[in-house]
Amino acid sequence: MSISKNGRLVVVVGPSGAGKDSILKAAQKHFQTNPRVEFVRRVITRECDPASEIHDSVSEPVFFEKQTAGDFAVWWQANGLHYGLPVSVKQGCDAGQLMVANGSRAAIPDIRDKFPGQLVVVHITATTEILSQRLENRSREAAADIAKRLQRNQTIEPLTGCDVLTIDNSGERILAIQHFIALLDSLH
């Protein structure tokens, strides 16, 4: 992949339990004084849980109003919820910013279409055993729901393309964080 000093959108994706939120929070703290790196706040049709991800919560009707008004650069649906990245993401990329967002593997084709030549996809992975342990430790879902998530993860097509980088977060989280921060450093 060629590294450019032009604006980029870095979309972080991966299965639940892979550690995306922890990696994003650590990177956001690392780059908090860098004006060229901006972490995008998503709009989601669920209540905000500051322990995992800070986002703008809206109802479905408000989400659809925002979508119709052109407030989103890209949007998708996953796990019964609606997600949107604000139009400011495109504006930031066009102005030379490095925009970093939490995304969805299923939305990557649409994001590629809307950000040609500007997209870097960072796929955070972990072994099935690690994902299972982390999901159980979160205590947010019943065992049957965790099993469904793990099974769904096995059915998702692997991400491919010259814009995809994979970080395995099965081991020490600090190693994955350092890898992600080094990647962002190379892009800005």
MARSETI-67808 format. One record per residue (C-alpha): x, y, z. Coordinates in steps of 0.25 Angstrom, whole numbers, plus 5000, padded with zeros to 4 digits. Example, Ala and Ser with C-alpha at 12.3 -4.5 7.8 and 13.67 -1.06 7.14 Angstrom:
# MARSETI-67808
504949825031
505549965029
This chain:
# MARSETI-67808
500050005000
500550144997
500650235008
500150375005
500150505013
498850545007
497550525015
497150385018
496050305025
496550195034
495350105037
495550005048
494749875047
494749735053
493849645061
493249675075
494349645086
495449675076
495849795084
495549905074
494950005085
496249985094
497150005082
496450125078
496350195091
497850175093
498150235080
497250345082
497950385095
499350365088
498950465077
498050565086
499050675083
499250655068
498250745060
498350665048
497850535054
496350535057
495550415063
494150415057
492950405066
491950315060
490450335060
489750205065
488250165068
488650115082
488950175096
490350225098
491250135107
492450225111
493150095115
493250045101
493050155091
492650305092
491650325080
490450415077
489150335081
487850365072
486550295070
486250225057
485350335052
486450445055
487450355048
486650345036
486450495036
487950515037
488150415026
487150485017
487750625020
489150575015
489750585029
490550445027
491650425018
491350275019
490350195027
490050045029
489249945037
489749835046
489249755058
487949825057
488449965059
488750075049
490150145048
490650265041
491950345039
491650495038
491850565025
493050645033
493850515030
493850545015
494150685018
495350655027
495950555017
495850655006
496550765015
497750665017
497250615031
497550475036
496150425040
496050305049
494650235050
494050105056
493350035045
492749905040
493349795031
492049785024
492049935020
493449935014
492949925000
492150045001
493250125009
494150084998
493250144987
493050274995
494550294999
495350244986
496850254988
496650315003
496250185010
497150095019
496449985026
497049925039
496449795042
496649755057
496549605059
496749505070
496549355071
495249295074
495649255088
496049395091
494849455085
493949365094
494749395106
494649545104
493149535101
492849455113
493649555122
492849665117
491549605123
490649675113
490149555106
489549415109
490449295105
489549265094
489649405088
491149395089
491149265082
490349335071
491349445070
492449355069
491749265058
491449395050
492849435051
493249305044
492249325032
492749465029
493649475016
495149505019
495449655016
496449665004
497049774996
498249864996
497549955006
497449855017
498449835028
498149735039
498649745053
498449615062
498049655076
498049515082
499249535091
499749655099
498849775096
499949875097
500649805084
499349825076
499249975081
500650005077
500449945064
499250025061
499950155066
501150125057
500250115045
499550245048
500850315050
501250265036
500050325030
500050465036
